[in-house]
Amino acid sequence: MKVPFLDLGLPHRALRSEALAALAATYDATRFCLGEDVEAFERGFAQTLDYCGPDGRPAALGVSSGTAPLHMACMLAGFGPGDEVITSPFTFISSAWGINYTGATPVFADIEAGSYNLDPQTLEAAITPRTKGVIVVHLFGLPARMDEIMAIARKHGLFVIEDCAQAVGARYRGQPVGLFGDVGTFSFYPTKNLGACGEAGMLVSRDGGLLARARQMRVHGSSQRYSHEMIGGNWRMDGFQAAILNVKLPHLAGWTARRREIARRYLAELRLPEAVLPTVAADHGESVLHQFTLTHPRRDALRAHLADCGVGTDLIYPKPLHLQKCYAGLGYAAGALPVAERVAAQCLSLPIFPELSDEQVGHVIRSFNRFTG
């Protein structure tokens, strides 16, 4: 039996007729940049946040990619040269790019071994007089410990950005992630739990003033044509991507439920003593399982064994950010952030997309449990 790590064809074939009809409607109406489809998606997405802005407008702003709102959030925060912004070293690199784009300096604080999220203790230890903000990543769909992080941030006057790229639909103590900090950002890259058919993202906030500035910022800093009151960019959401996302959004809850069902079975039946299984549920919230990532000291041998059994896996993420070549100038040496480095060296992600059959899940489990190294 073959079990791919991910098969994007399955959900798209299932939604093909509805998706093509939505794209045709957008095409015929020439709603190519922003417009009705984007506004509909902003309204629908805002409903998943259980929050509408004080002016009655959605607290969600559709943008061009998952990286775009991180860049915009760092601009909204006013980060600049001489400032430091703390974030996780165990994440996709765009979590840190916005810091660099504004001229500020990324500072990496170590993660918790079980959750893979930023450790509040290492966060506070990394704060200096130059620290202006923190980007909290809800990695693999599990909410970070926002009560402690927000208490630290407020104590030190830090601007908080939540990177929810992998956590669409996740809740912390019953409340959707993205609205605990000053700004929340989401990605709809095709491989995400809610994926477009190309690039798309979302910026959310409870702060109406920040949202108003972001709305202007995404169209070249312009509130009216050819009048530019602020530095902005071209971060408009594409109408076709919004049309696809409007088709997919009603399915998100069902897809998340299936991911959680698969994870529960993995947690109950995987029986490899040396493997450390991920924390997918904590007292503060349950993961939406963008990935099921475990650690194993013989990760490469285990991965080769699973490949021989027809099971696809991935390494997410095999090298922490502080050891990437592009950040060599920051001066981090191997061993500086030991938890992130150990997790990166041992991490292995198993298939967990919603369309997996029970038989395929069973094959993954049997193959995993047969590993002897």
N, C-alpha and C positions, 0 to 999 in steps of 0.2 A: 504494500500500500504506500502511496505517495501522499505526504502531507506538506504542502508548501508553507513557508513562513507567512506569506500573505498572498492573497489572490484578489486583486482589485476588480477583475472581470466579473466575479460572481454578483456583487451588489449592483453593479452597473448594468449587467444584463437583466437583472430582475426589475430594474426601474427604467429600462430603456424607453418604452413607449411614453411614459409620463414625462421623462426628462426631455425627450426630443420634442414633445408637444410644447413644453415650457420654453425650450430654446427657440422654437419656431415663432411663438408669440412674441418673445423678446426681439427676435430678428425682424419680424414684420413691423413692429412698433418702433424700431431703431432705438431701443433703450440700451445703448451700448456702454455708457459711462455714468454711474450713479443712476438716478431715475427711479421709476416705480418699483422695479424688482428689488433694488437695493433697499428702498424704504420699507418694503414689505418684509424683507428679511431682518432689517433692524428692529422692526416692531415684534416680529416673531421671536427673535433671539432675546430681546429685552424681557419678554414674557417668561422665558426660562430662568431669568435672573430674579423674578418676583419683584421687579422694581421698575418704576417709570420715573423719569426725571421730574424735578419740581415744576418745570415749565410745561409738563404734559408731553414732552417729546421723549422718544426712547432714550434710555441711558446707554445706548449702544451705537457705535459708529462704524459702518462697514468700510474697510480699507483694502489695499491692494495685495497684501501678503501678511504672513505672520511676523516677519521681521519689521515691517513698516510701523505697527503700533508701538513696538519696543523703542524704535528710533524716536517716534513722536512723543512717547511718554518721557523719555530722557530730555527732550527739548522742552516739554511742558514743565518739567521739574526745574529747568534752568541750570542743569549740570553744565560745567565748562572746564577749561584748563585750570589745573590746580586742585580740582575736586576729586574725591575718591568715592566710588560707589561699590558696595559689597554685593557679591552674588556667589552662586554655587559653581564649583569647578567641574561638577558631574552633571552635564546637561549638553544640549546642542549649542553650538557656538554662537548662534544668533542671540541667545540670552544675554551675552556680553557686548555684542556689536554696538548697540545703541549708546553704551557708555563711551566707546571709542569715537563714535560718530560726532559726539558733542565735544570731544577734546578732553573729557574727564578720564580718569585712570581706573580700570577694574581692579578690585581687590577680592581675592578668592578666600572664602572661609570654608572649613571642612564640613562634611555631611554626616548625618546619622547613618549607622551601618544598616539598620533595619528598614528605614523608610527611603533612603537615598536622598532625602531632602536636607536643606540647610539646617545645621544644628544651631539652635538659638544661643547656646553657650559660646560656640566659636564665632558666631556673628558678633556678639557683644565684645568679645576679646579683640576683634579686628577693627573696632571703631577707633578712629583718631580724630583730632581736631579738624582734619580735612574731609572727614566723611560727611557726605551730603545726602546719601540715599542708599537703598537696598533693593535689589531685584530678587524676589522670592519665586522660585520655580516649584510648581506643584508637579514633581516629576512622575512620569508614567501614569498620572491620573490620581495619585494619592495626595490629598491636601497636606501642605506643610502645617506646622504648629503655629497658627496665626495669632492665637491669644498671646503667647510669649513673644513672638516676633514683633507684633504691633506694640506691646508694652515697651520693649526695648527701643523701637523706632520712635515712639512718642517721647520717651525719656530723653533721647538724644536729638530730637527735632529732625528726624530723617524723613525724606520723601519715599514712600513705599510703592513699588511697582510689582504687581503680581503677574508672573508669566504663567498663563493658564493654557499654553499651546497644546498640552497633552491632557488637559483636565476639563474639557467641555462637559458640563452636566454634573461635575463633582460638587459636593457640599461639605462645608466645615461647620460642625455643630448645627446642622440643619439648614444653613444658609449657603447659597451658591458662592463658589469662589469667584474672585474677580472684583468684588465690591468691598473687601475688607481694607485694602490699601487705598492709596490716592487714585491710582489708575490700574486697570486690569487689561491684559492683552490676550488675544486668542489667535490661533492659527487654524486655517481650513485647508492646509496642504492636503493633496489627495490621500495620503496615507493616514491622516488623522481620523479619530473616531467619527467626526463629522467633516467629511472632506469634499472640497470642490473638485471640479475637473480642470484644475489649474491652480493658480495662486489666489489666495484671499485671506483676509484676517479681520479682526474686530478689536476696537478699543472701547472700554466701558469705564464708567466712573459715576459716583454719586454726586460729584462736584459739577454743578451746572456751568460754572465759569470755565473749568478745565475743558468740558465737552464743547462749549462754544468756541474756545480757542482751537481745539483739535479739529472741529468742523471746518473752520476757516483755514487751518494749516494744511489740511489734506488737498485743498484746491489752490495750491501755489500762494497761500497766505492771503487769499482774496475773498472779500465779502460781496463784491460786485465786479463784473467783468472789467479787466484791465486796471483795476485799482487794487494795489497790494499793500496792505497795512502791516504785514509781519512776514518774516522769513518762513516759507512753507515748502511744500514739495508736491509732487504728483503722486498722491497716495489714494486715489479714488478706487472704489471697488468696481470691478467690471460687471456690467449687467447680466452677461451670460452666466458668470459664476454665481451671482445672486439667484438667478432663475433655478440653477441646479440645487443650490442650498435650500431654497424654498421647498423643493420636492423632497429633499432628504431630511429636513428638520423634524417632521412628524415621526420619523422612524428612529430617531436617536434614542429614545427611552427603551425601546425594544432591543436595539442593538446593544445598549449598555447592559441590560438585563442578561442577555446571552453571554456577553463577555464575563460577567460576574459568575454565571452558572459554570462556565468552563474553568474559571479560576478556582471556584470552590472544589471542583472535582480534582484539579491538579493538587491543591493543598491537602486534600483528603487521601489521595492515592499515590502520589509520588513518594518513593521509598528509598532514596539514595542517601545514606547516612551523612556523607560529607557535604551534601548540598545544603545551602542556606536559602530557604524559600523567602520570597518577599513579604513584607507587611502589606496586606491588601485591605485590611480593615483595622481601624484604631478607634479608641473611644471618642475621637473628635470627628471621624468621618470614614467613609468607605471609598476605595479607589474606583475609578471608572475604567481601569485596566486598559490603558492605551498599550501598555506592554506588560507581559509577565516575565520579569527579569529576576533570575536567581543568581547566586554565586556558587562557584565550585573551584577548589584548588587545582583540579585537573581539567579545567574548562576546555582546553583545546582538544584533549583526548575525548572528552564527552561529546564535544561538538562533532568530531570526526565519526564517532560511533553512531550518533543520531543521523548523520548524513548517510552512512552505510545502510541505515534502516529506512531511508527515504523520508526522513523528517527534516524539514528546513528550519534553520535557526538564524539568529543574527547577533552581532556584538554591538550593543547599544549601552554605553559608549566605551570603546577600548582605550582611549587616551584622554585623561582629564585636561581641562582647558589650561590650567596653569603650566602644563608641560608641552603645550602646543608650540610649534616653531614661531608662530606669529606673536606669541607672548613671551618669547625668550628675554626681551628687554626688561620685563618686570622683575627678573632676578630670582624666580622661584627655582629651587633645586629639588631633585627627587627626594622624597621623604618629607617634604614640607607639609603636605596634607595627606597623612597616611591612610585615613579611611577611604577617601576618594580614590587614591592610587590603588589600594587593595581591591576595592570594588571594581574599578576599571579593568584590572588585570584578571579578574575572575568572573566577570558578568557574562551571562548567556541568556538570551531572550527566546522563549518558546512561542509557537504559534498560538494566537488567541483572538483571531478575527471572528465575527459573529456567525459567518457562514460555515464554519467548521462543523462537520457532522459528529455525532456521538461516537461513531466508529473511528473516525480520524483522531478524536481526542483520546480514545482508548488506545489506539496504536502509539500515540506519542507517549502515553504513560507506560505501556508495556516495554517500549523501546528504551525509555529512560531507566526503568527499573532493572533492565538486563545489563546495564553498564557495569563492568568490573574493572575497567582501566587496563 
